């Protein structure tokens, strides 16, 4: 029950049919209902008067007065309509409305917040897609959690979601990775010294572990020369690396549906197919491109090469598809991969990209536009950098896995729940400070603790009355009179479907932990008042609880659990 959407439609329809002959715009998208500021002591607020005042040759305030007059006799569940400058209409519901609302939400249980009115879509979300050359580091962690929670959010709203990892197992980085494994194997077998100072190689200890596993499981494989074994070794090494990556992801609570190999894409001639397709659309030509920024003249040779007309779609320059040795660029194989996505008939494609890929977005979006004739949308979300802080200073944990801080290190330090919740506590397009002291605190300054503690407190009340927090409750009569403090929390509960809706439309799951923290804060404030005011205590001195309090607690716990399930975070009943 999204009261904001329901009453937006009701108000628009009443105004449209009124005898006052008020003109409404064809597109009503800019008319919305929101949460009014606390000082207005109202439940919902509408901007309709300000939106339509100009086309009705009226001031916003005068328009608001006209609309107020129309609505006064049409909405019996509204006990008060007030106007706030410059023309906001604020509405306060009567007690009967809130009792109806409580009953509806209680019946829906964990499904409260799902919008069944909108058409359901098929989504393909590609996220992480880190090079299979070693363990995932903290930079990957934020994007991984973003992709997983976004998937959970869309699934919660009854969309169909496929979670996909694109394995970049083709190109120079894989060649260097395989060489690193080969040299570590030679070191193990023949004491050949590993060239630790070679910047192209991967020196991490995980390479040694991979090498030992390969030797253990491939006893017939010979390592006399790199050229004779490189093809097979690459295949095996990538598999071993993916085992590490999948383990990292599993420890974060993330399981992908598909792993798609770039090598398989290239070997299946998918690149040739997509080049042919783009040529038929006249989006490919032979031309020359200027040296990239930062390249000196002596390092750049201008030559004719195959180019994609990405400028046709708003990119700042056309993009190369073929290297000087006639092999395909990463962009060409990525176009082939996205064409493969399109052939699988998804309604929406979403890519979660790291901060270092921000400049890549326009060209791949251009490619999808060209390949789909603008029929399929590609939405790219950037996962910005994470700054780890301990004792007020940048924190560097063990570098055993290589020259970076791993996901495994992070989980060992703070746990999965903290990793997931805190990584989502800010919009993904801004940098995040991850403070190890703060995420371990048992205080309001630790949002994860504060939300989990809210659920644990409610659980303790149910234990005291010999009930389980997850049990259904049956109420014969809804005629509760809630205080203003209680109504404040109920109003917050009424915002949950709106939070889900906006988070889904904007693909911004960070709104969920923020909402849960606000709800938990309101609850803790109310709980603390009970220390001084007996009327605000949930259980009286005879260990009894009223039905209104049971319903009140049940609704809060349902929303907390529902939100934490989307985040992939536990709701402990004891803390």
C-alpha positions as CSV (number, residue, x, y, z in Angstrom):
1,X,0.0,0.0,0.0
2,X,1.9,3.0,-1.3
3,X,-0.2,5.8,0.1
4,X,1.9,8.4,-1.8
5,X,1.0,6.9,-5.2
6,X,-2.6,6.1,-4.2
7,X,-3.3,9.7,-3.1
8,X,-1.4,11.3,-6.0
9,X,-3.8,9.4,-8.3
10,X,-6.9,10.2,-6.2
11,X,-6.1,13.9,-6.0
12,X,-5.3,14.2,-9.7
13,X,-8.5,12.4,-10.6
14,X,-10.7,14.5,-8.3
15,X,-9.2,17.8,-9.5
16,X,-9.6,16.6,-13.1
17,X,-13.3,15.9,-12.7
18,X,-14.2,18.9,-10.6
19,X,-16.6,21.6,-11.7
20,X,-14.0,24.2,-11.1
21,X,-12.6,23.5,-14.6
22,X,-9.0,23.3,-13.5
23,X,-6.6,22.6,-16.3
24,X,-4.1,19.7,-15.8
25,X,-1.0,19.1,-18.0
26,X,-1.0,16.0,-20.2
27,X,2.0,14.7,-18.4
28,X,1.4,14.4,-14.7
29,X,4.8,13.0,-13.9
30,X,6.0,16.2,-12.2
31,X,3.0,16.1,-9.7
32,X,4.1,14.1,-6.7
33,X,3.4,13.5,-3.0
34,X,6.1,13.7,-0.5
35,X,6.8,13.6,3.2
36,X,6.1,17.1,4.7
37,X,8.5,18.7,7.1
38,X,7.9,17.9,10.8
39,X,6.7,21.4,11.7
40,X,3.6,21.0,9.6
41,X,2.4,18.0,11.6
42,X,0.9,16.4,8.5
43,X,1.1,13.0,6.9
44,X,1.5,13.7,3.2
45,X,2.2,16.8,1.1
46,X,1.4,17.6,-2.6
47,X,3.0,20.0,-5.0
48,X,0.1,19.9,-7.5
49,X,-0.9,23.6,-6.9
50,X,2.6,24.8,-7.8
51,X,2.9,22.6,-10.9
52,X,-0.5,23.7,-12.4
53,X,-0.7,27.3,-11.3
54,X,0.9,28.8,-14.4
55,X,-1.3,27.0,-16.9
56,X,-4.3,28.1,-14.8
57,X,-3.2,31.8,-14.7
58,X,-3.1,31.7,-10.9
59,X,-0.5,32.0,-8.1
60,X,0.5,28.8,-6.4
61,X,-1.2,29.8,-3.1
62,X,-4.5,30.8,-4.8
63,X,-4.4,27.5,-6.8
64,X,-3.8,25.6,-3.5
65,X,-6.9,27.3,-2.0
66,X,-9.0,26.3,-5.0
67,X,-7.8,22.7,-4.8
68,X,-8.3,22.5,-1.0
69,X,-12.0,23.6,-1.5
70,X,-12.5,20.8,-4.1
71,X,-10.9,18.1,-2.0
72,X,-12.5,19.0,1.4
73,X,-15.7,17.1,0.6
74,X,-14.2,14.3,-1.5
75,X,-11.8,12.6,0.9
76,X,-13.6,11.6,4.1
77,X,-10.4,9.9,5.5
78,X,-8.6,13.3,5.5
79,X,-9.4,15.2,8.7
80,X,-7.4,18.2,7.9
81,X,-5.9,20.0,4.8
82,X,-3.6,22.9,5.3
83,X,-1.6,25.1,2.9
84,X,2.1,26.0,3.3
85,X,3.8,28.7,1.3
86,X,4.4,28.9,-1.6
87,X,1.5,26.5,-2.3
88,X,2.1,23.0,-0.7
89,X,-1.0,21.2,0.2
90,X,-0.6,19.2,3.4
91,X,-2.9,16.4,4.4
92,X,-3.6,14.8,7.8
93,X,-5.4,11.4,7.9
94,X,-8.0,10.5,10.5
95,X,-7.7,7.6,12.9
96,X,-9.9,5.3,10.8
97,X,-7.5,5.6,7.9
98,X,-4.5,4.6,10.0
99,X,-6.3,1.6,11.4
100,X,-7.2,0.5,7.9
101,X,-3.6,1.0,6.9
102,X,-2.2,-1.1,9.8
103,X,-4.5,-4.0,9.0
104,X,-3.5,-3.9,5.4
105,X,0.2,-3.9,6.2
106,X,-0.1,-6.6,8.8
107,X,-1.9,-8.9,6.3
108,X,0.8,-8.3,3.6
109,X,3.6,-9.1,6.1
110,X,7.0,-9.3,4.3
111,X,5.4,-8.5,0.9
112,X,4.5,-5.0,2.1
113,X,6.3,-2.6,-0.2
114,X,6.0,-4.7,-3.4
115,X,4.4,-2.7,-6.3
116,X,2.3,-5.1,-8.3
117,X,0.8,-2.4,-10.5
118,X,3.8,-1.9,-12.8
119,X,4.8,-4.2,-15.6
120,X,7.5,-6.6,-14.6
121,X,10.7,-6.7,-16.6
122,X,13.7,-9.0,-17.4
123,X,17.0,-7.6,-16.1
124,X,20.5,-8.6,-16.8
125,X,22.9,-7.2,-14.2
126,X,26.6,-7.6,-15.0
127,X,28.8,-6.8,-12.0
128,X,32.3,-7.4,-10.6
129,X,33.8,-8.8,-13.8
130,X,37.2,-8.4,-12.4
131,X,40.1,-9.8,-14.4
132,X,40.6,-13.5,-13.3
133,X,44.1,-12.9,-12.2
134,X,43.8,-13.1,-8.5
135,X,41.6,-12.5,-5.4
136,X,39.0,-9.7,-5.3
137,X,40.2,-6.6,-3.6
138,X,38.2,-4.0,-1.6
139,X,37.7,-1.9,-4.8
140,X,35.7,-4.8,-6.2
141,X,33.8,-5.3,-3.0
142,X,31.6,-2.2,-3.2
143,X,30.5,-2.9,-6.8
144,X,29.9,-6.5,-6.0
145,X,27.6,-5.7,-3.1
146,X,25.9,-2.9,-5.1
147,X,25.1,-5.4,-7.9
148,X,23.9,-8.1,-5.6
149,X,21.6,-5.8,-3.5
150,X,20.3,-4.2,-6.7
151,X,19.4,-7.7,-7.9
152,X,17.7,-8.5,-4.6
153,X,15.7,-5.2,-4.7
154,X,14.5,-5.9,-8.3
155,X,13.6,-9.5,-7.3
156,X,11.7,-8.3,-4.3
157,X,9.7,-6.1,-6.6
158,X,8.9,-9.3,-8.7
159,X,11.2,-8.5,-11.6
160,X,13.2,-11.3,-13.3
161,X,16.9,-10.9,-12.7
162,X,20.0,-12.6,-14.1
163,X,23.3,-11.9,-12.3
164,X,26.3,-12.2,-14.6
165,X,30.1,-12.1,-14.4
166,X,32.0,-11.4,-17.5
167,X,35.3,-13.2,-17.3
168,X,38.1,-11.1,-19.0
169,X,40.2,-14.1,-19.9
170,X,41.6,-12.8,-23.1
171,X,44.5,-10.4,-23.7
172,X,47.8,-9.3,-22.3
173,X,46.8,-9.4,-18.6
174,X,46.0,-13.1,-19.0
175,X,49.2,-13.8,-20.8
176,X,51.2,-12.1,-18.0
177,X,49.1,-14.0,-15.4
178,X,49.9,-17.3,-17.0
179,X,53.6,-16.4,-17.2
180,X,53.5,-15.7,-13.5
181,X,52.0,-19.1,-12.7
182,X,54.5,-20.8,-15.0
183,X,57.5,-19.1,-13.4
184,X,56.2,-20.0,-9.9
185,X,55.9,-23.6,-11.0
186,X,59.4,-23.5,-12.3
187,X,60.5,-22.1,-9.0
188,X,58.8,-24.9,-7.2
189,X,60.1,-27.6,-9.5
190,X,63.6,-26.4,-10.3
191,X,64.3,-23.6,-7.8
192,X,64.3,-21.0,-10.7
193,X,64.3,-17.6,-9.2
194,X,61.0,-15.7,-9.7
195,X,61.6,-12.2,-11.3
196,X,59.9,-10.4,-8.4
197,X,60.8,-6.9,-9.8
198,X,59.2,-7.5,-13.2
199,X,56.2,-5.0,-13.2
200,X,54.3,-7.1,-15.7
201,X,54.1,-10.1,-13.5
202,X,51.8,-11.0,-10.5
203,X,54.0,-11.5,-7.4
204,X,51.3,-12.3,-4.8
205,X,51.5,-15.4,-2.7
206,X,48.2,-16.6,-4.2
207,X,50.1,-17.3,-7.4
208,X,52.2,-19.8,-5.4
209,X,49.0,-21.4,-4.1
210,X,47.5,-21.6,-7.6
211,X,50.8,-23.2,-8.9
212,X,50.8,-25.8,-6.1
213,X,47.2,-26.8,-6.9
214,X,48.0,-27.1,-10.6
215,X,51.0,-29.3,-9.9
216,X,48.9,-31.5,-7.5
217,X,46.0,-31.9,-10.0
218,X,47.9,-32.1,-13.3
219,X,50.7,-34.5,-12.8
220,X,51.1,-35.4,-16.5
221,X,51.6,-31.8,-17.6
222,X,55.1,-30.9,-18.6
223,X,56.6,-27.4,-17.9
224,X,59.8,-27.6,-20.0
225,X,58.9,-24.5,-22.0
226,X,56.3,-21.8,-21.7
227,X,55.3,-22.0,-25.4
228,X,54.5,-25.7,-25.2
229,X,52.3,-25.4,-22.2
230,X,50.9,-21.8,-22.3
231,X,47.5,-22.6,-23.8
232,X,46.6,-25.4,-21.4
233,X,48.2,-23.6,-18.5
234,X,46.1,-20.5,-19.2
235,X,42.9,-22.5,-19.1
236,X,43.8,-24.2,-15.8
237,X,45.2,-21.0,-14.2
238,X,42.0,-19.0,-15.0
239,X,39.9,-21.8,-13.5
240,X,42.0,-21.8,-10.3
241,X,41.7,-18.0,-10.1
242,X,38.0,-18.2,-10.6
243,X,37.7,-20.6,-7.7
244,X,39.3,-18.0,-5.5
245,X,37.0,-15.3,-6.8
246,X,33.9,-17.4,-6.4
247,X,34.9,-18.2,-2.9
248,X,35.4,-14.4,-2.2
249,X,32.0,-13.7,-3.5
250,X,30.3,-16.5,-1.6
251,X,31.8,-15.2,1.6
252,X,30.2,-11.9,0.8
253,X,26.9,-13.7,0.2
254,X,27.0,-13.3,-3.6
255,X,26.3,-16.0,-6.1
256,X,26.2,-15.2,-9.8
257,X,23.9,-17.0,-12.2
258,X,26.3,-16.9,-15.2
259,X,30.0,-16.6,-15.9
260,X,30.6,-15.6,-19.5
261,X,34.1,-16.0,-21.0
262,X,35.6,-13.4,-23.2
263,X,37.8,-16.1,-24.8
264,X,34.6,-18.1,-25.6
265,X,33.1,-15.0,-27.2
266,X,36.2,-14.5,-29.4
267,X,36.6,-18.2,-30.3
268,X,33.0,-18.4,-31.3
269,X,33.6,-15.6,-33.8
270,X,31.1,-13.4,-32.0
271,X,33.3,-10.4,-32.7
272,X,33.3,-11.1,-36.4
273,X,29.5,-11.4,-36.2
274,X,29.0,-8.1,-34.4
275,X,31.5,-6.3,-36.8
276,X,29.4,-7.5,-39.7
277,X,26.2,-6.4,-38.0
278,X,27.5,-2.9,-37.4
279,X,28.9,-2.6,-40.9
280,X,25.5,-3.4,-42.3
281,X,24.2,-0.5,-40.3
282,X,27.0,1.7,-41.6
283,X,28.4,2.3,-38.1
284,X,31.9,1.1,-39.0
285,X,34.5,2.8,-41.2
286,X,38.3,2.9,-41.8
287,X,39.8,6.0,-40.4
288,X,42.5,7.5,-38.2
289,X,42.3,8.6,-34.6
290,X,44.4,11.1,-32.7
291,X,46.8,10.1,-30.0
292,X,45.1,9.6,-26.6
293,X,45.7,12.3,-23.9
294,X,49.1,11.8,-22.3
295,X,50.6,10.0,-25.3
296,X,53.7,11.7,-26.8
297,X,54.1,11.9,-30.5
298,X,57.0,9.4,-30.5
299,X,54.8,6.8,-28.7
300,X,51.9,7.1,-31.1
301,X,51.7,6.0,-34.7
302,X,48.7,7.3,-36.6
303,X,47.3,4.7,-38.9
304,X,44.2,3.6,-40.7
305,X,42.1,1.2,-38.6
306,X,38.5,0.0,-38.1
307,X,36.5,2.5,-36.1
308,X,33.1,2.5,-34.6
309,X,31.0,5.7,-35.1
310,X,30.4,6.2,-31.4
311,X,30.3,10.0,-32.0
312,X,27.0,9.3,-33.9
313,X,25.6,8.5,-30.4
314,X,27.1,11.4,-28.4
315,X,30.6,10.0,-27.6
316,X,33.5,12.5,-27.8
317,X,35.4,10.4,-30.4
318,X,35.1,7.3,-32.6
319,X,36.5,4.1,-31.1
320,X,39.1,1.7,-32.4
321,X,38.0,-1.9,-32.9
322,X,41.3,-3.5,-34.1
323,X,44.9,-3.3,-32.9
324,X,47.9,-3.0,-35.2
325,X,48.4,-6.7,-35.2
326,X,44.8,-7.2,-36.4
327,X,43.7,-8.7,-33.2
328,X,40.5,-7.2,-31.7
329,X,40.5,-4.5,-29.1
330,X,38.8,-5.1,-25.7
331,X,36.0,-2.8,-26.9
332,X,35.3,-5.0,-29.9
333,X,35.0,-8.1,-27.8
334,X,32.9,-6.2,-25.3
335,X,30.5,-5.1,-28.2
336,X,30.3,-8.8,-29.1
337,X,29.4,-9.7,-25.5
338,X,26.7,-7.0,-25.3
339,X,25.3,-8.2,-28.6
340,X,25.1,-11.6,-27.0
341,X,23.2,-10.0,-24.2
342,X,20.8,-8.5,-26.6
343,X,20.2,-11.8,-28.4
344,X,19.1,-13.2,-25.0
345,X,16.1,-10.7,-25.0
346,X,16.4,-8.8,-21.8
347,X,14.3,-5.7,-21.2
348,X,17.0,-3.8,-19.3
349,X,20.8,-4.2,-19.2
350,X,22.7,-2.9,-16.2
351,X,26.5,-2.8,-15.8
352,X,28.1,-2.0,-12.5
353,X,31.5,-0.5,-13.2
354,X,34.4,0.6,-11.1
355,X,35.5,4.3,-10.8
356,X,38.3,3.7,-13.3
357,X,35.8,2.7,-16.0
358,X,33.8,6.0,-15.9
359,X,35.3,7.1,-19.2
360,X,34.2,3.8,-20.8
361,X,30.5,4.3,-20.3
362,X,29.6,6.4,-23.3
363,X,31.2,4.1,-25.8
364,X,29.6,0.9,-24.6
365,X,26.2,2.7,-24.2
366,X,26.7,3.9,-27.8
367,X,27.4,0.4,-28.9
368,X,24.2,-1.0,-27.4
369,X,22.2,1.8,-28.9
370,X,23.6,1.0,-32.3
371,X,23.1,-2.8,-32.0
372,X,19.6,-2.6,-30.6
373,X,18.3,0.3,-32.7
374,X,17.7,2.1,-29.4
375,X,15.2,-0.6,-28.3
376,X,17.1,-1.9,-25.3
377,X,18.4,0.3,-22.5
378,X,21.9,-0.1,-21.0
379,X,22.2,1.6,-17.6
380,X,25.7,1.9,-16.2
381,X,26.2,2.5,-12.5
382,X,29.6,3.6,-11.2
383,X,30.9,2.2,-7.9
384,X,33.3,4.8,-6.5
385,X,36.4,4.2,-4.5
386,X,36.5,3.0,-0.9
387,X,38.9,4.6,1.6
388,X,39.7,2.3,4.6
389,X,40.3,4.1,7.9
390,X,41.6,2.9,11.2
391,X,42.5,5.1,14.2
392,X,41.7,8.1,12.0
393,X,44.4,7.1,9.4
394,X,44.3,5.3,6.1
395,X,44.5,1.6,6.9
396,X,46.6,-1.0,5.1
397,X,45.9,-4.6,6.1
398,X,48.0,-7.7,5.2
399,X,49.2,-7.7,1.6
400,X,49.7,-11.5,1.6
401,X,47.5,-11.8,-1.5
402,X,49.4,-9.2,-3.5
403,X,49.7,-5.4,-3.6
404,X,46.2,-4.7,-2.5
405,X,43.7,-5.3,0.4
406,X,41.5,-8.3,-0.4
407,X,37.8,-8.9,0.2
408,X,38.9,-11.8,2.4
409,X,40.9,-9.4,4.6
410,X,37.9,-7.1,4.9
411,X,35.5,-9.9,5.9
412,X,38.0,-11.3,8.5
413,X,38.3,-7.8,10.0
414,X,34.6,-6.7,10.3
415,X,32.4,-9.6,9.0
416,X,30.0,-10.0,6.1
417,X,27.1,-8.0,7.5
418,X,29.2,-4.9,8.2
419,X,30.8,-5.1,4.8
420,X,27.5,-5.3,3.0
421,X,25.6,-2.7,5.0
422,X,28.3,0.0,5.3
423,X,29.3,-0.3,1.6
424,X,25.8,0.6,0.7
425,X,25.3,3.3,3.2
426,X,26.1,6.1,0.7
427,X,25.3,6.6,-3.0
428,X,27.6,4.5,-5.1
429,X,28.8,7.5,-7.2
430,X,30.5,9.2,-4.3
431,X,33.7,8.0,-2.4
432,X,33.1,6.0,0.8
433,X,35.1,6.2,4.0
434,X,35.0,2.8,5.7
435,X,36.0,3.4,9.3
436,X,36.9,0.1,11.1
437,X,36.3,1.6,14.6
438,X,32.9,2.9,13.7
439,X,31.6,-0.3,12.2
440,X,32.5,-2.2,15.4
441,X,31.0,0.3,17.8
442,X,27.8,-0.5,19.7
443,X,26.3,2.9,19.3
444,X,24.1,5.1,17.2
445,X,27.2,6.0,15.1
446,X,27.2,2.5,13.7
447,X,24.1,2.2,11.5
448,X,24.3,-1.6,11.2
449,X,24.4,-2.1,14.9
450,X,21.6,0.4,15.4
451,X,19.3,-1.3,12.9
452,X,20.1,-4.8,14.2
453,X,19.6,-3.6,17.8
454,X,16.2,-2.3,16.9
455,X,15.1,-5.8,15.7
456,X,16.7,-7.4,18.8
457,X,14.9,-5.1,21.1
458,X,11.5,-5.9,19.5
459,X,12.4,-9.6,19.6
460,X,13.0,-9.3,23.4
461,X,9.5,-8.0,23.9
462,X,8.0,-11.0,22.0
463,X,10.1,-13.4,24.0
464,X,8.9,-11.8,27.3
465,X,5.3,-12.5,26.2
466,X,6.1,-16.0,25.1
467,X,5.7,-15.3,21.4
468,X,8.1,-15.6,18.4
469,X,8.8,-12.4,16.5
470,X,8.2,-14.3,13.2
471,X,4.8,-15.7,14.2
472,X,1.6,-14.4,12.6
473,X,-0.7,-12.4,14.9
474,X,-4.4,-12.2,14.7
475,X,-6.3,-9.1,15.7
476,X,-10.1,-9.2,15.7
477,X,-10.7,-5.5,16.0
478,X,-8.7,-2.5,14.7
479,X,-9.7,0.5,16.6
480,X,-6.5,1.8,18.0
481,X,-5.7,5.3,19.2
482,X,-2.0,6.0,18.7
483,X,-0.1,8.8,20.3
484,X,1.7,11.4,18.1
485,X,5.0,9.7,19.0
486,X,3.6,6.4,17.7
487,X,2.1,8.0,14.6
488,X,5.5,9.4,13.7
489,X,6.8,5.8,13.5
490,X,3.7,4.6,11.6
491,X,4.2,7.4,9.1
492,X,7.7,6.2,8.6
493,X,6.4,2.7,8.0
494,X,4.1,4.2,5.4
495,X,7.1,5.5,3.5
496,X,8.6,2.0,3.0
497,X,6.8,1.3,-0.4
498,X,7.9,4.8,-1.6
499,X,11.5,4.0,-0.6
500,X,11.3,0.7,-2.5
501,X,9.7,2.4,-5.5
502,X,12.3,5.2,-5.8
503,X,15.2,2.8,-5.1
504,X,13.9,0.6,-8.0
505,X,13.2,3.3,-10.5
506,X,16.5,5.1,-9.9
507,X,18.5,1.9,-9.3
508,X,19.7,3.3,-6.0
509,X,19.7,0.6,-3.3
510,X,21.6,2.9,-0.8
511,X,18.3,4.5,0.0
512,X,17.3,1.3,1.9
513,X,19.9,1.3,4.6
514,X,19.4,5.0,5.1
515,X,15.6,4.4,5.5
516,X,16.2,1.5,7.9
517,X,18.5,3.6,10.0
518,X,15.9,6.4,10.2
519,X,13.2,4.0,11.2
520,X,15.5,2.4,13.8
521,X,16.4,5.8,15.2
522,X,12.7,6.7,15.6
523,X,12.1,3.4,17.4
524,X,15.0,3.7,19.8
525,X,13.9,7.3,20.7
526,X,10.4,6.0,21.5
527,X,11.9,3.0,23.5
528,X,14.0,5.4,25.6
529,X,11.0,7.5,26.5
530,X,9.4,4.4,28.0
531,X,12.1,4.6,30.8
532,X,10.4,7.7,32.1
533,X,6.8,7.3,30.8
534,X,4.9,4.1,31.6
535,X,2.4,4.7,28.8
536,X,5.2,4.2,26.3
537,X,6.4,0.9,27.7
538,X,5.4,-2.1,25.6
539,X,4.9,-4.5,28.6
540,X,3.2,-3.3,31.7
541,X,4.1,-4.3,35.3
542,X,1.8,-7.4,35.1
543,X,3.8,-8.6,32.0
544,X,0.8,-7.9,29.7
545,X,0.9,-6.1,26.3
546,X,-2.0,-4.5,24.5
547,X,-3.0,-5.4,20.9
548,X,-2.1,-1.9,19.7
549,X,1.5,-2.4,20.9
550,X,1.7,-5.8,19.4
551,X,0.6,-4.5,16.0
552,X,2.9,-1.5,16.3
553,X,6.0,-3.7,17.1
554,X,5.1,-6.3,14.5
555,X,4.9,-3.7,11.7
556,X,8.3,-2.3,12.6
557,X,9.9,-5.7,12.8
558,X,8.4,-6.8,9.4
559,X,9.8,-3.8,7.6
560,X,13.2,-4.1,9.3
561,X,13.5,-7.8,8.3
562,X,12.2,-7.1,4.8
563,X,14.8,-4.4,4.3
564,X,17.7,-6.4,5.8
565,X,16.8,-9.4,3.6
566,X,17.1,-7.2,0.5
567,X,20.5,-6.0,1.8
568,X,21.5,-9.6,2.5
569,X,22.2,-8.8,6.2
570,X,21.2,-10.8,9.3
571,X,18.5,-9.7,11.8
572,X,19.7,-11.3,15.0
573,X,17.0,-11.7,17.7
574,X,19.6,-11.3,20.5
575,X,22.6,-9.0,20.8
